[in-house]
């Protein structure tokens, strides 16, 4: 009914997306990427929470971390008694074909391997919405918070009107930090979200990319405006007014 009404009025609907992820940094990064579409987001951390929210909220799309091991979320999303089957993107750190086939057998419609860049999640969510509901979804290429504007298509950041071009990994690092604004993100979390695994205690790759990103943003490590180093813990993105 909602889809038909949107078609007749020429307006595109807002879609409800439910995310099940225990890792808050990953959940925040995924939710920040999805602000580039006309979505309303709700996050749960366990399968029991998922079961309750499915009954109360009737989501249009689900994003499920398969590595949450306290229950079988995919079966919950396909079980009898729901108002409808929920189209689902499964997220996993396991790249083995057997694990992917098992996820498809249990009801996943698409699989996204960690690490992934934000534009990949945006594109896959849009494609699954289109396949499931026979209508498109508006892409919001640029989103703004404070004086910063992020353009996911151009892969740029603008600060007070000054455009900053970023490499894919620099953009990914900005995305991870900005999506968790005000919260410390550890070196290990950054490594997992951008490279897929911890690179080892002796690796300084994260520090190198933080240094590059700071230079492009015009930030100063000693008097941080955007990216603060929290000694022994990681990095914290400071939201601008």
PAKEBA-141355 format. One record per residue: residue number from 1; residue in one letter; x, y, z of N, C-alpha, C in turn. Coordinates in steps of 0.02 Angstrom, whole numbers, plus 50000, padded with zeros to 5 digits. Layout:
N
<NUM 'A' <X Y Z> <X Y Z> <X Y Z>>,
...
This chain:
241
<1 'X' <50042 49940 50000> <50000 50000 50000> <50044 50063 50000>>,
<2 'X' <50095 50063 50043> <50139 50122 50046> <50174 50133 49980>>,
<3 'X' <50198 50078 49949> <50233 50082 49885> <50186 50108 49831>>,
<4 'X' <50124 50083 49830> <50076 50105 49780> <50059 50179 49789>>,
<5 'X' <50052 50201 49851> <50037 50271 49863> <50095 50315 49839>>,
<6 'X' <50156 50293 49852> <50213 50332 49829> <50215 50336 49753>>,
<7 'X' <50197 50281 49719> <50197 50280 49646> <50145 50329 49619>>,
<8 'X' <50085 50329 49648> <50031 50371 49622> <50043 50445 49634>>,
<9 'X' <50076 50462 49689> <50088 50532 49705> <50153 50558 49676>>,
<10 'X' <50194 50512 49648> <50258 50533 49620> <50312 50544 49672>>,
<11 'X' <50299 50527 49735> <50347 50536 49788> <50379 50469 49805>>,
<12 'X' <50442 50473 49825> <50476 50412 49846> <50472 50406 49921>>,
<13 'X' <50462 50345 49944> <50451 50333 50015> <50517 50332 50054>>,
<14 'X' <50511 50336 50118> <50567 50327 50163> <50567 50255 50187>>,
<15 'X' <50625 50222 50184> <50629 50151 50201> <50658 50143 50271>>,
<16 'X' <50631 50094 50306> <50654 50078 50374> <50708 50024 50370>>,
<17 'X' <50766 50039 50398> <50822 49991 50396> <50839 49972 50468>>,
<18 'X' <50840 49907 50480> <50858 49880 50545> <50928 49850 50541>>,
<19 'X' <50974 49871 50586> <51041 49844 50586> <51053 49803 50650>>,
<20 'X' <51081 49744 50641> <51100 49702 50698> <51176 49694 50697>>,
<21 'X' <51209 49730 50742> <51282 49728 50746> <51302 49739 50818>>,
<22 'X' <51347 49699 50842> <51372 49707 50911> <51427 49759 50914>>,
<23 'X' <51467 49763 50861> <51522 49811 50858> <51494 49880 50843>>,
<24 'X' <51495 49924 50893> <51464 49990 50886> <51499 50031 50832>>,
<25 'X' <51566 50024 50825> <51602 50063 50774> <51578 50043 50704>>,
<26 'X' <51570 49977 50693> <51546 49953 50628> <51474 49976 50616>>,
<27 'X' <51432 49971 50668> <51362 49991 50661> <51357 50066 50644>>,
<28 'X' <51396 50107 50678> <51394 50179 50666> <51419 50195 50596>>,
<29 'X' <51472 50160 50574> <51498 50172 50507> <51447 50153 50453>>,
<30 'X' <51413 50097 50463> <51361 50075 50415> <51302 50124 50415>>,
<31 'X' <51281 50145 50474> <51224 50191 50478> <51241 50259 50448>>,
<32 'X' <51303 50282 50457> <51324 50345 50428> <51323 50341 50352>>,
<33 'X' <51346 50284 50325> <51344 50274 50252> <51272 50278 50226>>,
<34 'X' <51225 50249 50264> <51156 50247 50242> <51120 50314 50250>>,
<35 'X' <51152 50364 50280> <51121 50430 50280> <51122 50459 50209>>,
<36 'X' <51156 50427 50163> <51156 50449 50093> <51095 50424 50055>>,
<37 'X' <51047 50395 50090> <50984 50374 50060> <50927 50395 50104>>,
<38 'X' <50866 50389 50079> <50807 50409 50118> <50787 50351 50164>>,
<39 'X' <50827 50342 50217> <50816 50287 50264> <50803 50314 50334>>,
<40 'X' <50764 50276 50371> <50758 50284 50443> <50791 50223 50474>>,
<41 'X' <50836 50233 50521> <50878 50178 50546> <50861 50161 50618>>,
<42 'X' <50865 50097 50633> <50859 50074 50702> <50911 50019 50713>>,
<43 'X' <50945 50022 50770> <51000 49975 50784> <50983 49930 50843>>,
<44 'X' <50997 49865 50836> <50992 49818 50891> <51058 49780 50898>>,
<45 'X' <51069 49751 50957> <51134 49718 50970> <51129 49643 50980>>,
<46 'X' <51069 49615 50978> <51062 49543 50991> <51001 49516 50954>>,
<47 'X' <51000 49450 50946> <50943 49418 50914> <50877 49427 50952>>,
<48 'X' <50877 49423 51020> <50813 49437 51055> <50787 49507 51042>>,
<49 'X' <50832 49557 51040> <50811 49625 51023> <50783 49627 50952>>,
<50 'X' <50816 49590 50907> <50793 49587 50838> <50722 49560 50833>>,
<51 'X' <50709 49506 50869> <50643 49475 50866> <50588 49524 50889>>,
<52 'X' <50602 49561 50942> <50553 49609 50968> <50542 49666 50918>>,
<53 'X' <50597 49692 50890> <50592 49749 50844> <50558 49729 50779>>,
<54 'X' <50568 49668 50757> <50534 49645 50696> <50459 49649 50704>>,
<55 'X' <50434 49629 50763> <50362 49630 50775> <50336 49702 50780>>,
<56 'X' <50375 49745 50812> <50351 49812 50827> <50360 49862 50771>>,
<57 'X' <50411 49851 50728> <50432 49904 50682> <50422 49888 50609>>,
<58 'X' <50420 49824 50590> <50409 49804 50521> <50458 49837 50473>>,
<59 'X' <50523 49821 50477> <50573 49854 50435> <50567 49834 50362>>,
<60 'X' <50594 49877 50318> <50595 49863 50246> <50659 49828 50225>>,
<61 'X' <50712 49836 50264> <50777 49809 50247> <50815 49794 50311>>,
<62 'X' <50855 49742 50311> <50895 49725 50370> <50969 49719 50350>>,
<63 'X' <51011 49740 50394> <51083 49734 50386> <51108 49695 50447>>,
<64 'X' <51133 49634 50436> <51146 49588 50491> <51219 49566 50491>>,
<65 'X' <51252 49574 50548> <51320 49550 50557> <51318 49476 50573>>,
<66 'X' <51341 49434 50528> <51338 49362 50538> <51382 49338 50595>>,
<67 'X' <51429 49380 50616> <51474 49360 50669> <51445 49371 50739>>,
<68 'X' <51384 49400 50741> <51346 49402 50804> <51321 49331 50816>>,
<69 'X' <51344 49298 50869> <51335 49226 50874> <51286 49205 50929>>,
<70 'X' <51241 49251 50950> <51197 49233 51005> <51129 49207 50980>>,
<71 'X' <51122 49197 50917> <51059 49172 50889> <51063 49176 50814>>,
<72 'X' <51015 49145 50780> <51017 49144 50708> <50972 49198 50680>>,
<73 'X' <51000 49256 50668> <50961 49314 50646> <50929 49303 50578>>,
<74 'X' <50964 49268 50533> <50936 49258 50466> <50871 49219 50469>>,
<75 'X' <50868 49168 50512> <50806 49130 50518> <50749 49173 50547>>,
<76 'X' <50766 49218 50594> <50716 49262 50622> <50686 49308 50568>>,
<77 'X' <50728 49330 50521> <50704 49375 50470> <50661 49341 50417>>,
<78 'X' <50662 49275 50416> <50623 49238 50366> <50568 49195 50397>>,
<79 'X' <50560 49198 50463> <50516 49150 50496> <50442 49164 50480>>,
<80 'X' <50401 49114 50484> <50329 49124 50474> <50300 49169 50529>>,
<81 'X' <50249 49205 50513> <50216 49249 50561> <50233 49322 50553>>,
<82 'X' <50288 49337 50516> <50304 49407 50503> <50254 49434 50452>>,
<83 'X' <50246 49500 50452> <50202 49531 50402> <50228 49518 50332>>,
<84 'X' <50294 49512 50325> <50325 49499 50260> <50397 49477 50272>>,
<85 'X' <50426 49446 50223> <50497 49429 50226> <50538 49492 50219>>,
<86 'X' <50590 49499 50260> <50631 49560 50260> <50693 49551 50216>>,
<87 'X' <50700 49588 50162> <50761 49585 50121> <50822 49600 50165>>,
<88 'X' <50875 49559 50158> <50930 49562 50205> <50998 49563 50171>>,
<89 'X' <51041 49608 50195> <51112 49608 50176> <51151 49581 50236>>,
<90 'X' <51187 49527 50225> <51228 49498 50278> <51299 49527 50274>>,
<91 'X' <51326 49544 50332> <51394 49570 50337> <51437 49519 50374>>,
<92 'X' <51496 49504 50347> <51538 49454 50378> <51611 49468 50367>>,
<93 'X' <51652 49443 50411> <51725 49446 50403> <51752 49382 50373>>,
<94 'X' <51708 49334 50363> <51727 49268 50336> <51718 49268 50260>>,
<95 'X' <51774 49264 50224> <51770 49267 50152> <51764 49200 50118>>,
<96 'X' <51757 49145 50157> <51754 49079 50127> <51688 49068 50090>>,
<97 'X' <51692 49034 50033> <51633 49022 49993> <51581 48981 50031>>,
<98 'X' <51603 48934 50071> <51556 48892 50109> <51513 48934 50156>>,
<99 'X' <51544 48984 50189> <51507 49027 50235> <51457 49070 50196>>,
<100 'X' <51476 49093 50137> <51431 49134 50097> <51371 49093 50073>>,
<101 'X' <51384 49033 50049> <51330 48990 50025> <51282 48973 50082>>,
<102 'X' <51310 48961 50142> <51267 48947 50200> <51222 49006 50216>>,
<103 'X' <51250 49067 50211> <51210 49127 50225> <51154 49135 50174>>,
<104 'X' <51169 49121 50111> <51116 49125 50060> <51063 49072 50072>>,
<105 'X' <51084 49012 50092> <51036 48958 50106> <50989 48977 50164>>,
<106 'X' <51015 49015 50212> <50975 49034 50271> <50935 49098 50261>>,
<107 'X' <50939 49128 50201> <50895 49184 50187> <50926 49250 50168>>,
<108 'X' <50993 49255 50169> <51024 49319 50149> <51012 49332 50075>>,
<109 'X' <51000 49394 50058> <50991 49414 49988> <51056 49440 49957>>,
<110 'X' <51101 49464 49999> <51165 49490 49975> <51214 49483 50033>>,
<111 'X' <51279 49482 50016> <51331 49475 50068> <51384 49528 50056>>,
<112 'X' <51404 49561 50109> <51454 49614 50107> <51510 49595 50154>>,
<113 'X' <51571 49590 50127> <51628 49571 50168> <51661 49632 50200>>,
<114 'X' <51677 49626 50264> <51718 49676 50298> <51791 49662 50280>>,
<115 'X' <51829 49712 50255> <51812 49783 50253> <51773 49801 50189>>,
<116 'X' <51735 49855 50195> <51701 49881 50136> <51700 49957 50140>>,
<117 'X' <51697 49989 50083> <51693 50062 50080> <51619 50083 50082>>,
<118 'X' <51605 50142 50106> <51535 50162 50116> <51494 50162 50052>>,
<119 'X' <51525 50181 49995> <51486 50183 49933> <51463 50113 49912>>,
<120 'X' <51501 50061 49932> <51480 49993 49914> <51417 49974 49952>>,
<121 'X' <51412 49991 50016> <51352 49977 50053> <51293 50017 50026>>,
<122 'X' <51304 50081 50009> <51250 50122 49982> <51223 50091 49917>>,
<123 'X' <51269 50070 49873> <51248 50042 49809> <51209 49976 49818>>,
<124 'X' <51233 49934 49864> <51200 49869 49873> <51131 49878 49905>>,
<125 'X' <51125 49924 49953> <51060 49937 49984> <51011 49963 49932>>,
<126 'X' <51034 50009 49889> <50990 50036 49837> <50968 49981 49789>>,
<127 'X' <51014 49937 49770> <50997 49884 49723> <50947 49835 49753>>,
<128 'X' <50955 49818 49817> <50909 49771 49849> <50840 49803 49859>>,
<129 'X' <50838 49867 49876> <50774 49902 49881> <50738 49901 49814>>,
<130 'X' <50775 49915 49761> <50744 49916 49694> <50718 49847 49674>>,
<131 'X' <50756 49795 49688> <50734 49727 49671> <50674 49706 49712>>,
<132 'X' <50672 49728 49775> <50620 49704 49820> <50555 49742 49814>>,
<133 'X' <50559 49807 49798> <50499 49848 49800> <50482 49881 49733>>,
<134 'X' <50519 49864 49682> <50506 49886 49613> <50501 49963 49610>>,
<135 'X' <50542 49996 49647> <50547 50069 49643> <50616 50089 49668>>,
<136 'X' <50639 50147 49644> <50705 50170 49663> <50704 50205 49730>>,
<137 'X' <50762 50228 49749> <50768 50266 49811> <50814 50325 49797>>,
<138 'X' <50797 50382 49824> <50837 50442 49811> <50905 50436 49843>>,
<139 'X' <50957 50453 49804> <51026 50455 49830> <51041 50526 49853>>,
<140 'X' <51062 50532 49915> <51084 50597 49941> <51160 50597 49938>>,
<141 'X' <51187 50626 49885> <51259 50621 49872> <51300 50654 49926>>,
<142 'X' <51277 50711 49951> <51315 50750 50000> <51275 50757 50064>>,
<143 'X' <51307 50743 50121> <51276 50753 50186> <51319 50801 50226>>,
<144 'X' <51288 50840 50269> <51324 50892 50305> <51316 50882 50381>>,
<145 'X' <51370 50893 50417> <51366 50899 50489> <51414 50953 50510>>,
<146 'X' <51387 51004 50544> <51428 51062 50561> <51452 51096 50497>>,
<147 'X' <51515 51114 50496> <51543 51148 50438> <51570 51099 50386>>,
<148 'X' <51561 51034 50397> <51589 50983 50352> <51535 50954 50309>>,
<149 'X' <51549 50947 50244> <51504 50914 50197> <51542 50856 50166>>,
<150 'X' <51510 50797 50166> <51541 50737 50139> <51503 50717 50076>>,
<151 'X' <51539 50711 50020> <51509 50690 49957> <51533 50619 49942>>,
<152 'X' <51486 50571 49945> <51506 50501 49938> <51523 50483 49866>>,
<153 'X' <51493 50518 49817> <51506 50503 49746> <51573 50532 49724>>,
<154 'X' <51585 50595 49741> <51647 50627 49721> <51705 50606 49766>>,
<155 'X' <51689 50574 49822> <51738 50554 49872> <51777 50615 49896>>,
<156 'X' <51740 50666 49915> <51770 50728 49939> <51740 50748 50006>>,
<157 'X' <51777 50790 50040> <51754 50822 50101> <51763 50897 50091>>,
<158 'X' <51712 50936 50109> <51717 51008 50104> <51712 51037 50175>>,
<159 'X' <51759 51082 50191> <51760 51113 50257> <51754 51188 50247>>,
<160 'X' <51698 51215 50268> <51687 51287 50259> <51692 51308 50187>>,
<161 'X' <51671 51264 50140> <51673 51280 50069> <51738 51259 50035>>,
<162 'X' <51789 51239 50074> <51853 51217 50044> <51849 51143 50030>>,
<163 'X' <51858 51123 49967> <51853 51053 49946> <51918 51017 49958>>,
<164 'X' <51912 50957 49988> <51970 50915 50001> <51960 50849 49965>>,
<165 'X' <52005 50833 49918> <52001 50769 49882> <52038 50716 49921>>,
<166 'X' <52006 50658 49930> <52035 50604 49970> <52042 50541 49928>>,
<167 'X' <52094 50503 49944> <52101 50437 49914> <52048 50390 49944>>,
<168 'X' <52036 50332 49913> <51986 50286 49941> <51998 50269 50014>>,
<169 'X' <52060 50255 50033> <52073 50237 50103> <52069 50297 50149>>,
<170 'X' <52089 50356 50126> <52081 50416 50166> <52008 50431 50177>>,
<171 'X' <51968 50423 50124> <51896 50433 50131> <51866 50383 50179>>,
<172 'X' <51889 50320 50174> <51866 50268 50220> <51883 50284 50292>>,
<173 'X' <51944 50309 50303> <51964 50327 50371> <51922 50384 50398>>,
<174 'X' <51911 50434 50356> <51868 50490 50377> <51798 50465 50394>>,
<175 'X' <51772 50420 50353> <51705 50392 50363> <51701 50355 50430>>,
<176 'X' <51752 50314 50446> <51752 50276 50509> <51755 50324 50569>>,
<177 'X' <51798 50374 50566> <51806 50420 50622> <51745 50466 50630>>,
<178 'X' <51723 50495 50574> <51667 50543 50578> <51602 50509 50598>>,
<179 'X' <51592 50447 50577> <51531 50412 50595> <51528 50395 50669>>,
<180 'X' <51587 50394 50701> <51591 50381 50773> <51612 50444 50811>>,
<181 'X' <51590 50502 50786> <51610 50566 50815> <51597 50568 50890>>,
<182 'X' <51647 50592 50926> <51641 50597 50999> <51661 50534 51036>>,
<183 'X' <51673 50480 50999> <51691 50415 51028> <51760 50394 51006>>,
<184 'X' <51799 50366 51051> <51866 50343 51033> <51860 50279 50991>>,
<185 'X' <51894 50279 50933> <51898 50219 50891> <51970 50193 50895>>,
<186 'X' <51977 50130 50914> <52044 50103 50926> <52079 50088 50860>>,
<187 'X' <52144 50081 50864> <52185 50063 50806> <52161 49997 50777>>,
<188 'X' <52147 49947 50820> <52123 49882 50796> <52057 49887 50759>>,
<189 'X' <52012 49929 50785> <51947 49937 50751> <51956 49969 50682>>,
<190 'X' <52000 50018 50678> <52013 50050 50613> <52043 50000 50565>>,
<191 'X' <52091 49960 50589> <52122 49910 50546> <52071 49860 50519>>,
<192 'X' <52027 49837 50563> <51976 49789 50541> <51929 49818 50490>>,
<193 'X' <51907 49880 50502> <51857 49911 50458> <51887 49933 50391>>,
<194 'X' <51953 49945 50389> <51983 49968 50326> <52027 49916 50292>>,
<195 'X' <52056 49870 50331> <52100 49820 50301> <52075 49748 50313>>,
<196 'X' <52028 49739 50358> <51999 49674 50368> <52027 49634 50425>>,
<197 'X' <52084 49653 50452> <52113 49617 50508> <52165 49662 50541>>,
<198 'X' <52184 49643 50601> <52237 49681 50635> <52302 49671 50597>>,
<199 'X' <52339 49725 50588> <52401 49723 50549> <52462 49708 50592>>,
<200 'X' <52451 49702 50657> <52508 49688 50702> <52526 49749 50742>>,
<201 'X' <52551 49738 50802> <52565 49793 50847> <52620 49838 50820>>,
<202 'X' <52664 49811 50777> <52720 49852 50752> <52701 49894 50691>>,
<203 'X' <52643 49882 50663> <52623 49918 50603> <52604 49990 50621>>,
<204 'X' <52626 50037 50579> <52608 50107 50589> <52566 50133 50531>>,
<205 'X' <52533 50088 50495> <52493 50108 50437> <52437 50155 50458>>,
<206 'X' <52403 50140 50513> <52349 50183 50536> <52376 50253 50551>>,
<207 'X' <52431 50256 50587> <52460 50321 50603> <52478 50360 50540>>,
<208 'X' <52504 50325 50489> <52522 50358 50427> <52460 50388 50393>>,
<209 'X' <52405 50350 50392> <52345 50375 50359> <52312 50430 50400>>,
<210 'X' <52316 50426 50465> <52290 50480 50507> <52330 50544 50493>>,
<211 'X' <52396 50537 50486> <52439 50595 50472> <52420 50626 50404>>,
<212 'X' <52410 50583 50353> <52391 50608 50287> <52324 50643 50289>>,
<213 'X' <52276 50613 50324> <52209 50642 50327> <52211 50709 50363>>,
<214 'X' <52248 50712 50418> <52254 50775 50455> <52283 50830 50409>>,
<215 'X' <52335 50812 50371> <52367 50862 50327> <52317 50889 50277>>,
<216 'X' <52276 50845 50248> <52227 50868 50198> <52171 50909 50229>>,
<217 'X' <52153 50892 50292> <52100 50929 50325> <52125 50995 50355>>,
<218 'X' <52192 51004 50355> <52220 51064 50386> <52219 51059 50462>>,
<219 'X' <52224 50998 50488> <52220 50986 50560> <52290 50985 50590>>,
<220 'X' <52294 50997 50653> <52358 50997 50689> <52353 50947 50746>>,
<221 'X' <52399 50898 50747> <52396 50846 50797> <52402 50874 50868>>,
<222 'X' <52441 50929 50876> <52452 50957 50943> <52393 50998 50967>>,
<223 'X' <52360 51031 50920> <52301 51071 50936> <52244 51048 50890>>,
<224 'X' <52219 50990 50904> <52173 50957 50858> <52107 50995 50852>>,
<225 'X' <52086 51003 50790> <52021 51032 50775> <51971 50978 50757>>,
<226 'X' <51995 50924 50726> <51951 50871 50703> <51969 50803 50732>>,
<227 'X' <52032 50782 50725> <52053 50714 50745> <52100 50718 50805>>,
<228 'X' <52074 50695 50861> <52113 50697 50923> <52144 50628 50936>>,
<229 'X' <52208 50628 50954> <52241 50567 50975> <52229 50557 51050>>,
<230 'X' <52200 50499 51067> <52189 50482 51137> <52242 50430 51155>>,
<231 'X' <52292 50451 51190> <52351 50410 51202> <52333 50342 51231>>,
<232 'X' <52359 50289 51199> <52348 50221 51223> <52279 50193 51205>>,
<233 'X' <52236 50232 51173> <52168 50208 51157> <52151 50211 51083>>,
<234 'X' <52168 50266 51050> <52151 50272 50980> <52140 50344 50959>>,
<235 'X' <52088 50355 50918> <52076 50422 50891> <52002 50440 50901>>,
<236 'X' <51990 50505 50911> <51922 50528 50920> <51911 50588 50873>>,
<237 'X' <51856 50583 50834> <51837 50637 50790> <51795 50686 50830>>,
<238 'X' <51814 50749 50827> <51778 50800 50866> <51726 50834 50822>>,
<239 'X' <51663 50827 50839> <51611 50860 50799> <51620 50936 50800>>,
<240 'X' <51610 50967 50743> <51614 51040 50740> <51545 51069 50758>>,
<241 'X' <51543 51132 50781> <51479 51162 50799> <51432 51165 50740>>,
